[in-house]
Amino acid sequence: MARARRTEFEELPEAEAIRLAQQGDAAAFERIYQLHSRRVYSLCLRMVSNTAEAEDLTQEAFLQLFRKISTFRGESAFSTWLHRLAVNVVLMRLRKKSAGETSLEEITEPDEESGGPRRDFGGPDLKLSGSIDRVNLQRAVDELPPGYKAVFVLHDVQGYEHNEIADILGCSIGNSKSQLHKARMRLRELLHETLRDKARAARQAGDGDTADKD
């Protein structure tokens, strides 16, 4: 009987799982976790770059979901609503790390700048000469302020449109575009610094080799 019930819930449509979970059905909530945990974890991992912390944040996000799922009214897609919870959990953690230097309000500050949509992570829009490996790119992303990082990860990594990001973060579409533009500009600066440091190190190594030969 238990196995039959488990199979039944494994095939349960999302909408029905949500309805039952709102009524307190634990198996239905487990089905929602099964459907969405991988992408929530991916989102958390991109924002904190630490597997253990990403796992912890994923669990915290679903704990928040368990507490708040009764408030979901279907006014937006469930995945958008859930990712809003997850992003807020991550931003709270990042704000604590940065000792309050950056707040969620930073995301929604008015600005007329805008950046065109692009989804490939670290794609040609970075306008960098030479090759940038993923390790250096991820390090640069890690250095972004939490507000910039949230928009960059949601758009360029997770593939959300600006209207969806605006819904997730509670800001306007224009502000989402502005924050993405600023994030990309900051990434270019950080990656150019990395390239300059590498070139400087290579020159110094070359000078050292020349001195040894003399």
Secondary structure, DSSP 8 states (H G I E B T S, - for coil): -HHHHHHHHHT--HHHHHHHHHTT-HHHHHHHHHHHHHHHHHHHHHHH--HHHHHHHHHHHHHHHHHHGGG--SSS-HHHHHHHHHHHHHHHHHHHHTTTSS-GGGGG-----------STT-GGG--SS---HHHHHHHHHTS-HHHHHHHIIIIIT---HHHHHHHHTS-HHHHHHHHHHHHHHHHHHHHHHHHHHHHHHHHHHHHHHHHH-
